Amino acid sequence: MSYLSLTTWSLHRLLGPLHWTNWDEQAKEQVTKVDAQPQVHSLLELPRILSAKGYQAMEVIHPHFPSTDEAYLKQLRKACEEAGIRFYSLLIDYGDITSADPVRRNKDMNFIKRWIDIAQSAGAEYVRVIGGESEHSNKEALALAAKQLNELNAYANAKGVKVMTENFRSLTSTAENCLYLLNFTEIGLTSDFGNFSGPEKRASLHSTIPKSQSIHAKAQVRADGEIDETEFESCMDIVKEAKYEGPITIVYDGPKDMWQGIEDVRRIVERYI
C-alpha cells in the first residue's frame, strides 16, 4: 500500500536557517527569505510531530541537518525509531556527477559519499542523488551518469543504504533519460509531479511512476495561492492506475502558511491511499 510521507522542503520556512555549505546558487535563490524566519521546529522534533499528524515517513534535504556529528545523527535515528517514522530518504541537493570538469566531478562524488555515510548513521533507507546538470540531449553525460550512479550505489549498498535519482535538474528532465538510468543501473527512482512539464507531462509520469520507489506529490500553485486541484488529481490518477506502493511524499512550496498548504495537498492525496 502507499502511505503518507513529508519532505522537509515543505517546511523550509519553519525549520530555521538552512546550512548552505556546498549548496548551489539556484537552490539558495529559491529560499532567500528563510534566514529571516523564526525557527519553529527542530529536525529532532519533526518525527514526533509527523507521527502525531498521522504520517508514516519523512524525507530530509541535506541542508536541513544542523549538525552531522555522530552523536546528533544517533539522536535523529532514535527520534525516528521512537516516533515510528521511517526515515525514507536523505535528499542530497547538491552535486554534479556529470560535470565536464574532472576536479569538480570528483569532489562532488566524494561529497555525495560523505552524505551516504551520514545517511547510514542517521538511519535513512535511501539517498537521492541528482542525476546530473548536463543537458538532457548529452548522451555521453547520460552514460557517465549511469557509471557514476553505479559507483555510488555500490558504495551505499555496502553500508546498508540504497540510492535513488529523480526527474530533477536538466539531465533527468525527460522520462527517456530516467528510464535509461534505471536500465543501466540498479538504483531506484523518485518521480516528482512538479519536475515534468509541458504537453508531455502526463505521458512522462505514466512512464516513470510504475518504476518509482518514491513519489513527490507536488501540486501546482495558482496565482491566488491556491493549489490547482484538477491538475493535481490528474497526477494522482496516474499513481492509482499504476497501483503504486510506497511513500507519497507531500511537497508544498506556496505562499500560504506551510502547514495549511501541506494539509491542502494531503486532503487530496488521502483520497487515493
Residue frames as qw, qx, qy, qz and C-alpha x, y, z in Angstrom:
[[0.000, 0.886, 0.464, 0.000, 0.00, 0.00, 0.00],
 [0.314, 0.554, -0.072, 0.767, 1.02, 3.61, -0.44],
 [0.500, -0.659, -0.444, 0.345, 1.43, 5.75, 2.66],
 [0.030, 0.983, 0.081, 0.161, 1.93, 9.35, 3.73],
 [0.702, -0.162, -0.058, 0.691, 5.33, 10.98, 3.87],
 [0.047, 0.992, 0.102, -0.057, 6.55, 14.56, 4.09],
 [0.684, 0.316, -0.094, 0.651, 9.70, 16.22, 2.82],
 [0.391, -0.593, -0.263, 0.653, 11.37, 18.85, 4.96],
 [0.195, 0.148, 0.343, 0.907, 11.41, 21.11, 1.89],
 [0.240, -0.653, -0.591, -0.409, 7.69, 21.61, 2.62],
 [0.509, -0.800, -0.277, 0.156, 8.70, 23.17, 5.95],
 [0.654, 0.229, -0.085, 0.716, 11.75, 25.15, 4.84],
 [0.052, -0.661, 0.046, -0.747, 10.40, 28.36, 6.38],
 [0.702, -0.606, -0.005, -0.374, 9.79, 26.61, 9.71],
 [0.943, -0.157, -0.138, 0.257, 12.95, 24.62, 10.27],
 [0.431, -0.787, 0.161, 0.412, 15.24, 27.57, 10.82],
 [0.221, 0.798, -0.428, -0.362, 18.15, 28.76, 8.67],
 [0.963, 0.265, -0.005, 0.052, 19.36, 26.30, 6.07],
 [0.562, -0.594, 0.423, 0.390, 23.01, 25.33, 6.09],
 [0.567, 0.765, -0.082, -0.294, 24.37, 26.49, 2.78],
 [0.326, -0.568, 0.696, 0.293, 27.67, 24.61, 2.61],
 [0.128, -0.132, 0.870, 0.457, 28.07, 23.23, -0.92],
 [0.379, 0.598, 0.683, -0.179, 24.50, 24.03, -1.85],
 [0.405, 0.253, 0.447, 0.757, 24.16, 25.59, -5.27],
 [0.028, 0.138, 0.056, -0.988, 23.11, 29.13, -6.08],
 [0.382, -0.234, -0.596, -0.666, 19.93, 28.05, -7.85],
 [0.513, -0.453, -0.724, 0.084, 18.65, 26.38, -4.70],
 [0.298, -0.297, -0.393, 0.818, 19.65, 29.31, -2.49],
 [0.113, -0.071, -0.225, -0.965, 17.73, 31.77, -4.63],
 [0.446, -0.400, -0.685, -0.415, 14.51, 29.86, -4.02],
 [0.595, -0.619, -0.491, 0.146, 14.67, 30.41, -0.25],
 [0.347, 0.445, -0.183, 0.805, 16.18, 33.86, 0.12],
 [0.396, -0.611, 0.057, -0.683, 13.78, 34.74, 2.94],
 [0.815, -0.252, -0.519, 0.053, 14.48, 31.67, 5.05],
 [0.506, 0.057, -0.474, 0.718, 17.09, 33.29, 7.26],
 [0.182, -0.302, 0.133, -0.926, 14.58, 35.96, 8.31],
 [0.717, -0.352, -0.411, -0.440, 12.07, 33.35, 9.53],
 [0.476, -0.546, 0.549, -0.416, 11.88, 32.26, 13.17],
 [0.292, 0.177, -0.939, -0.034, 12.88, 28.68, 13.90],
 [0.708, -0.240, 0.026, -0.663, 9.61, 26.95, 14.72],
 [0.988, -0.116, 0.039, -0.095, 10.64, 23.29, 14.60],
 [0.178, -0.645, 0.725, 0.164, 13.89, 21.45, 15.03],
 [0.587, 0.280, -0.691, -0.316, 14.71, 18.43, 12.90],
 [0.139, 0.083, -0.930, 0.329, 14.85, 16.28, 16.03],
 [0.404, 0.203, 0.512, -0.731, 11.26, 17.27, 16.87],
 [0.484, 0.268, -0.401, -0.730, 9.93, 16.51, 13.43],
 [0.325, -0.021, -0.934, -0.150, 9.45, 12.71, 13.71],
 [0.003, 0.332, 0.781, -0.529, 7.24, 13.16, 16.76],
 [0.323, 0.408, 0.078, -0.851, 5.25, 15.94, 15.07],
 [0.429, 0.218, -0.651, -0.587, 4.75, 13.86, 11.93],
 [0.204, -0.129, -0.966, 0.097, 3.69, 10.79, 13.90],
 [0.137, 0.394, 0.592, -0.690, 1.09, 12.84, 15.77],
 [0.410, 0.455, -0.121, -0.782, -0.24, 14.08, 12.42],
 [0.857, 0.239, 0.384, -0.245, -0.60, 10.57, 11.01],
 [0.505, 0.700, -0.478, -0.162, 2.44, 10.38, 8.74],
 [0.980, -0.153, 0.109, 0.066, 4.46, 7.20, 8.36],
 [0.782, 0.066, 0.147, 0.602, 7.68, 8.50, 6.79],
 [0.003, 0.948, -0.033, -0.317, 9.79, 11.57, 6.05],
 [0.750, 0.373, 0.091, 0.538, 12.41, 12.71, 3.59],
 [0.364, -0.836, -0.017, 0.411, 15.04, 15.26, 4.64],
 [0.561, 0.775, -0.094, 0.275, 17.01, 17.62, 2.39],
 [0.772, -0.031, -0.308, 0.556, 20.66, 17.66, 3.36],
 [0.171, 0.459, -0.184, 0.852, 20.86, 21.41, 4.19],
 [0.589, -0.613, -0.126, -0.511, 18.33, 20.85, 6.99],
 [0.833, -0.247, -0.371, 0.328, 20.90, 18.98, 9.06],
 [0.180, -0.956, 0.139, -0.184, 22.11, 21.48, 11.70],
 [0.332, -0.654, 0.679, -0.007, 24.88, 19.05, 12.61],
 [0.851, 0.273, -0.419, -0.159, 26.48, 15.95, 11.13],
 [0.124, -0.512, 0.773, -0.354, 28.26, 14.95, 14.32],
 [0.396, -0.029, -0.913, -0.091, 27.82, 11.27, 15.07],
 [0.002, -0.239, -0.756, 0.609, 26.05, 11.98, 18.35],
 [0.404, 0.314, 0.077, -0.856, 23.48, 14.17, 16.62],
 [0.506, 0.177, -0.667, -0.517, 22.87, 11.58, 13.88],
 [0.263, -0.119, -0.937, 0.194, 22.24, 8.93, 16.53],
 [0.188, 0.302, 0.504, -0.787, 19.74, 11.28, 18.20],
 [0.495, 0.288, -0.259, -0.778, 17.90, 11.69, 14.91],
 [0.437, 0.061, -0.871, -0.217, 17.84, 7.94, 14.32],
 [0.109, -0.208, -0.848, 0.475, 16.47, 7.42, 17.83],
 [0.314, 0.293, 0.222, -0.875, 13.84, 10.12, 17.35],
 [0.546, 0.185, -0.529, -0.623, 12.56, 8.36, 14.23],
 [0.386, -0.030, -0.921, 0.047, 12.55, 4.96, 15.89],
 [0.011, 0.239, 0.708, -0.664, 10.70, 6.23, 18.97],
 [0.410, 0.344, 0.084, -0.841, 8.11, 8.03, 16.85],
 [0.639, 0.271, 0.720, 0.002, 7.62, 5.09, 14.49],
 [0.442, 0.830, -0.048, -0.337, 8.57, 7.24, 11.49],
 [0.851, 0.156, 0.285, 0.412, 10.57, 5.78, 8.60],
 [0.069, -0.762, 0.309, 0.565, 13.48, 7.98, 7.56],
 [0.837, 0.423, 0.346, -0.006, 12.86, 7.02, 3.97],
 [0.698, 0.477, 0.132, 0.517, 15.28, 9.20, 2.05],
 [0.341, -0.679, 0.046, 0.648, 18.01, 11.73, 2.59],
 [0.554, 0.777, 0.260, 0.143, 17.78, 14.11, -0.37],
 [0.548, -0.355, 0.195, 0.732, 21.26, 15.22, -1.39],
 [0.334, 0.879, 0.322, -0.110, 20.51, 18.54, -3.07],
 [0.053, 0.876, -0.396, -0.271, 23.97, 19.25, -4.40],
 [0.551, -0.318, 0.716, 0.288, 26.46, 17.60, -6.72],
 [0.651, 0.614, -0.196, -0.401, 27.08, 17.35, -10.44],
 [0.750, -0.242, 0.600, 0.136, 28.23, 13.80, -11.11],
 [0.718, 0.480, 0.401, 0.306, 28.45, 14.56, -14.85],
 [0.040, -0.933, 0.119, 0.338, 30.47, 17.78, -14.68],
 [0.759, 0.605, -0.118, 0.209, 32.89, 18.22, -17.57],
 [0.025, 0.771, -0.517, 0.370, 35.45, 19.39, -15.01],
 [0.767, -0.037, -0.633, 0.100, 37.02, 16.22, -13.54],
 [0.208, 0.150, -0.592, 0.764, 38.13, 18.06, -10.40],
 [0.484, -0.138, 0.155, -0.850, 34.59, 19.28, -9.70],
 [0.809, -0.038, -0.441, -0.386, 33.16, 15.87, -10.58],
 [0.625, 0.044, -0.704, 0.335, 35.47, 14.00, -8.21],
 [0.015, -0.139, 0.500, -0.855, 34.88, 16.46, -5.39],
 [0.619, -0.111, -0.021, -0.777, 31.14, 16.13, -5.82],
 [0.794, -0.023, -0.593, -0.130, 31.33, 12.34, -5.84],
 [0.421, 0.048, -0.688, 0.590, 33.25, 12.47, -2.56],
 [0.289, -0.144, 0.254, -0.912, 30.71, 14.94, -1.18],
 [0.768, -0.106, -0.287, -0.563, 27.89, 12.53, -2.01],
 [0.707, 0.012, -0.685, 0.176, 29.75, 9.59, -0.47],
 [0.108, 0.125, -0.578, 0.799, 30.15, 11.59, 2.71],
 [0.536, -0.091, 0.119, -0.831, 26.37, 12.11, 2.79],
 [0.796, -0.032, -0.557, -0.236, 25.85, 8.41, 2.23],
 [0.432, 0.059, -0.720, 0.539, 27.91, 7.86, 5.38],
 [0.220, -0.086, 0.354, -0.905, 25.65, 10.36, 7.15],
 [0.711, -0.072, -0.295, -0.635, 22.54, 8.59, 5.87],
 [0.678, -0.012, -0.727, 0.107, 23.82, 5.32, 7.29],
 [0.227, 0.020, -0.640, 0.733, 24.40, 6.84, 10.71],
 [0.352, 0.002, 0.193, -0.916, 21.03, 8.63, 10.75],
 [0.432, 0.188, 0.851, -0.233, 19.11, 5.54, 9.67],
 [0.520, 0.511, -0.120, -0.674, 17.95, 6.70, 6.23],
 [0.824, 0.168, 0.541, -0.001, 16.91, 3.90, 3.88],
 [0.650, 0.565, 0.308, 0.405, 17.78, 5.77, 0.67],
 [0.181, -0.559, 0.093, 0.804, 19.78, 8.71, -0.55],
 [0.561, 0.745, 0.361, 0.027, 18.52, 10.65, -3.54],
 [0.463, -0.360, 0.344, 0.734, 21.31, 11.77, -5.86],
 [0.419, 0.750, -0.019, -0.512, 20.91, 14.35, -8.62],
 [0.880, 0.285, 0.338, 0.175, 21.47, 12.60, -11.97],
 [0.562, -0.035, 0.255, 0.786, 23.49, 15.47, -13.40],
 [0.084, 0.739, 0.142, -0.653, 23.48, 19.07, -14.58],
 [0.188, -0.162, 0.665, 0.705, 24.36, 18.29, -18.21],
 [0.515, 0.220, -0.183, -0.808, 21.83, 18.94, -20.95],
 [0.779, 0.055, 0.537, -0.320, 19.31, 16.14, -21.39],
 [0.790, 0.586, -0.093, -0.156, 20.43, 15.68, -25.01],
 [0.099, 0.724, -0.680, 0.062, 24.01, 14.90, -23.96],
 [0.956, -0.024, -0.238, -0.172, 24.24, 11.13, -24.41],
 [0.582, 0.334, -0.573, 0.471, 27.86, 10.93, -23.25],
 [0.191, -0.387, 0.473, -0.768, 26.87, 12.62, -19.99],
 [0.832, -0.185, -0.004, -0.523, 23.96, 10.21, -19.60],
 [0.888, 0.126, -0.426, 0.120, 26.27, 7.21, -19.95],
 [0.302, 0.375, -0.555, 0.678, 28.66, 8.83, -17.46],
 [0.514, -0.382, 0.247, -0.728, 25.78, 9.38, -15.03],
 [0.943, -0.102, -0.215, -0.231, 24.98, 5.66, -15.16],
 [0.706, 0.249, -0.505, 0.429, 28.62, 4.81, -14.41],
 [0.023, 0.403, -0.454, 0.795, 28.80, 7.28, -11.53],
 [0.696, -0.314, 0.092, -0.639, 25.48, 6.15, -10.06],
 [0.927, -0.008, -0.376, -0.007, 26.61, 2.53, -10.16],
 [0.475, 0.293, -0.542, 0.628, 29.73, 3.50, -8.23],
 [0.281, -0.356, 0.336, -0.826, 27.68, 5.40, -5.65],
 [0.846, -0.199, -0.152, -0.470, 25.19, 2.56, -5.39],
 [0.815, 0.080, -0.519, 0.244, 27.94, 0.02, -4.69],
 [0.198, 0.314, -0.502, 0.781, 29.37, 2.33, -2.04],
 [0.511, -0.301, 0.164, -0.788, 25.93, 2.82, -0.45],
 [0.885, -0.107, -0.351, -0.288, 24.89, -0.83, -0.57],
 [0.620, 0.163, -0.627, 0.443, 28.00, -1.79, 1.37],
 [0.011, 0.132, -0.499, 0.856, 26.68, 0.45, 4.14],
 [0.051, 0.438, 0.868, -0.228, 23.09, -0.78, 4.02],
 [0.226, 0.613, 0.152, -0.742, 21.82, 2.28, 2.14],
 [0.551, 0.441, 0.635, 0.316, 20.15, 2.38, -1.28],
 [0.118, -0.308, 0.215, 0.920, 20.43, 5.04, -4.00],
 [0.405, 0.705, 0.581, -0.005, 17.71, 6.76, -5.99],
 [0.180, -0.024, 0.221, 0.958, 17.79, 9.51, -8.54],
 [0.237, 0.646, 0.543, -0.482, 14.91, 11.80, -9.51],
 [0.396, 0.643, 0.446, 0.481, 13.42, 13.58, -12.51],
 [0.307, -0.906, -0.103, 0.272, 15.24, 16.62, -11.16],
 [0.193, -0.695, 0.394, 0.570, 17.55, 19.06, -12.96],
 [0.453, 0.593, -0.342, -0.571, 18.47, 19.02, -16.61],
 [0.129, 0.318, -0.910, -0.234, 19.91, 15.57, -17.34],
 [0.015, 0.243, 0.964, -0.105, 16.95, 13.70, -15.86],
 [0.315, 0.298, 0.177, -0.884, 14.31, 16.17, -17.00],
 [0.629, 0.188, -0.461, -0.597, 12.94, 13.63, -19.50],
 [0.891, -0.158, 0.303, -0.300, 11.28, 10.30, -18.84],
 [0.858, 0.446, -0.247, 0.068, 13.50, 8.76, -21.51],
 [0.303, 0.604, -0.591, 0.440, 16.66, 9.63, -19.58],
 [0.563, -0.417, 0.499, -0.510, 15.20, 8.49, -16.26],
 [0.965, 0.069, 0.143, -0.211, 14.34, 5.12, -17.76],
 [0.664, 0.573, -0.430, 0.214, 17.79, 4.86, -19.36],
 [0.045, -0.581, 0.649, -0.489, 19.39, 5.21, -15.94],
 [0.775, -0.206, 0.424, -0.421, 17.10, 2.57, -14.48],
 [0.938, 0.325, -0.081, -0.092, 18.02, 0.20, -17.31],
 [0.662, 0.509, -0.402, 0.374, 21.77, 0.66, -16.88],
 [0.020, -0.441, 0.632, -0.637, 21.98, 0.82, -13.10],
 [0.442, -0.340, -0.828, 0.066, 20.45, -0.90, -10.09],
 [0.017, -0.049, -0.388, 0.920, 19.22, 2.30, -8.45],
 [0.108, 0.632, 0.748, -0.173, 15.69, 3.47, -7.70],
 [0.117, 0.362, 0.330, 0.864, 13.72, 6.47, -8.89],
 [0.053, 0.539, 0.522, -0.659, 11.69, 9.30, -7.42],
 [0.155, 0.509, 0.562, 0.634, 9.01, 10.80, -9.67],
 [0.060, -0.418, -0.348, 0.837, 8.15, 14.39, -8.78],
 [0.334, 0.731, 0.595, 0.017, 4.91, 15.76, -10.24],
 [0.023, 0.945, 0.050, -0.322, 6.40, 19.24, -10.40],
 [0.345, -0.580, 0.537, 0.507, 9.53, 18.34, -12.33],
 [0.333, 0.259, 0.744, 0.518, 7.90, 17.30, -15.57],
 [0.213, 0.590, 0.219, -0.747, 6.08, 19.99, -17.51],
 [0.234, 0.346, -0.527, -0.740, 4.51, 20.82, -20.84],
 [0.773, 0.131, -0.197, -0.589, 2.26, 18.69, -23.02],
 [0.672, 0.206, -0.711, 0.021, 4.33, 15.54, -22.33],
 [0.243, -0.457, 0.608, -0.602, 3.95, 15.74, -18.55],
 [0.830, -0.106, 0.292, -0.463, 1.25, 13.10, -18.14],
 [0.899, 0.341, -0.274, -0.027, 2.90, 10.72, -20.59],
 [0.317, 0.559, -0.636, 0.427, 6.19, 11.13, -18.75],
 [0.457, -0.349, 0.579, -0.578, 4.58, 10.35, -15.40],
 [0.937, 0.102, 0.027, -0.333, 2.83, 7.34, -16.94],
 [0.746, 0.452, -0.461, 0.160, 6.31, 6.07, -17.92],
 [0.259, 0.467, -0.641, 0.552, 8.15, 6.67, -14.65],
 [0.560, -0.417, 0.324, -0.639, 5.63, 6.21, -11.84],
 [0.970, -0.075, -0.121, -0.197, 5.27, 2.41, -12.28],
 [0.802, 0.238, -0.359, 0.415, 9.04, 2.12, -11.85],
 [0.007, -0.688, 0.298, -0.662, 9.35, 4.55, -8.92],
 [0.529, -0.202, -0.714, 0.412, 10.26, 3.86, -5.30],
 [0.142, -0.486, -0.411, 0.758, 9.09, 7.30, -4.17],
 [0.161, 0.708, 0.504, 0.467, 6.51, 9.83, -5.34],
 [0.172, -0.233, -0.241, 0.926, 6.92, 13.55, -4.68],
 [0.078, 0.697, 0.697, 0.151, 3.34, 14.77, -4.76],
 [0.180, -0.312, -0.051, 0.931, 3.85, 18.43, -5.61],
 [0.280, 0.751, 0.597, -0.036, 0.78, 20.44, -6.56],
 [0.300, 0.379, 0.221, 0.847, 0.88, 23.41, -8.90],
 [0.135, -0.599, -0.474, 0.631, 0.01, 26.65, -7.09],
 [0.278, 0.752, 0.449, 0.394, -2.13, 29.22, -8.91],
 [0.228, 0.480, -0.089, 0.842, -1.54, 32.99, -8.81],
 [0.499, -0.642, -0.060, -0.579, -4.10, 33.30, -5.97],
 [0.162, -0.506, 0.745, -0.404, -2.03, 30.94, -3.82],
 [0.830, -0.027, 0.389, -0.398, -4.49, 28.04, -4.07],
 [0.351, -0.240, 0.851, 0.307, -3.45, 24.68, -5.48],
 [0.540, 0.257, -0.449, -0.664, -4.69, 23.57, -8.89],
 [0.644, -0.121, 0.675, -0.340, -6.74, 20.63, -7.68],
 [0.855, 0.440, 0.086, -0.260, -7.78, 19.40, -11.12],
 [0.501, 0.676, -0.538, 0.056, -4.19, 19.24, -12.36],
 [0.200, -0.476, 0.789, -0.333, -3.03, 17.57, -9.16],
 [0.783, 0.052, 0.490, -0.379, -5.80, 15.00, -9.26],
 [0.798, 0.541, -0.202, -0.172, -4.79, 14.08, -12.82],
 [0.257, 0.590, -0.735, 0.211, -1.32, 13.21, -11.47],
 [0.442, -0.239, 0.740, -0.446, -2.74, 11.22, -8.57],
 [0.870, 0.277, 0.105, -0.395, -4.94, 9.31, -11.02],
 [0.631, 0.549, -0.548, 0.009, -1.75, 8.06, -12.69],
 [0.098, -0.428, 0.800, -0.409, -0.42, 6.92, -9.31],
 [0.703, 0.016, 0.504, -0.501, -3.65, 4.99, -8.73],
 [0.833, 0.450, -0.165, -0.277, -3.63, 3.45, -12.22],
 [0.439, 0.564, -0.683, 0.152, -0.05, 2.27, -11.68],
 [0.865, -0.421, -0.262, -0.072, -1.04, 0.56, -8.40],
 [0.327, 0.604, -0.481, 0.545, 1.96, 2.27, -6.87],
 [0.775, -0.569, -0.267, 0.062, 3.04, 1.06, -3.44],
 [0.600, 0.068, -0.230, 0.763, 5.39, 3.23, -1.43],
 [0.185, -0.551, -0.348, 0.735, 5.63, 6.65, 0.15],
 [0.218, 0.763, 0.385, 0.472, 3.65, 9.53, -1.30],
 [0.462, -0.317, -0.238, 0.793, 5.72, 12.46, -0.10],
 [0.106, 0.910, 0.401, 0.011, 3.85, 15.73, 0.09],
 [0.462, -0.009, 0.087, 0.883, 5.68, 18.71, -1.35],
 [0.038, 0.914, 0.404, 0.015, 4.28, 22.19, -0.72],
 [0.491, -0.136, 0.053, 0.859, 6.09, 25.35, -1.76],
 [0.048, 0.729, 0.452, 0.512, 3.40, 28.01, -1.95],
 [0.070, 0.488, -0.207, 0.845, 2.85, 31.32, -0.15],
 [0.669, -0.572, -0.251, -0.404, 0.37, 30.04, 2.45],
 [0.542, -0.571, 0.552, -0.276, 1.13, 29.04, 5.99],
 [0.258, 0.406, -0.853, -0.200, 3.20, 25.94, 5.30],
 [0.210, 0.066, 0.937, -0.272, 1.21, 23.51, 7.42],
 [0.546, 0.491, 0.340, -0.587, -2.03, 24.78, 5.89],
 [0.486, 0.575, -0.477, -0.453, -0.62, 24.31, 2.39],
 [0.053, 0.248, -0.967, 0.011, 0.55, 20.83, 3.31],
 [0.384, 0.247, 0.772, -0.442, -2.92, 19.97, 4.58],
 [0.569, 0.550, -0.029, -0.611, -4.49, 21.22, 1.34],
 [0.422, 0.447, -0.740, -0.275, -2.32, 18.78, -0.62],
 [0.090, -0.114, 0.954, -0.262, -2.80, 15.99, 1.90],
 [0.566, 0.281, 0.436, -0.640, -6.58, 16.26, 1.69],
 [0.704, 0.488, -0.285, -0.429, -6.41, 15.22, -1.97],
 [0.270, 0.429, -0.862, 0.020, -3.69, 12.60, -1.53],
 [0.319, -0.093, 0.829, -0.449, -5.67, 10.80, 1.15],
 [0.758, 0.313, 0.106, -0.562, -8.48, 10.10, -1.30],
 [0.709, 0.491, -0.480, -0.162, -6.05, 7.85, -3.14],
 [0.074, 0.426, -0.847, 0.308, -4.50, 5.97, -0.22]]
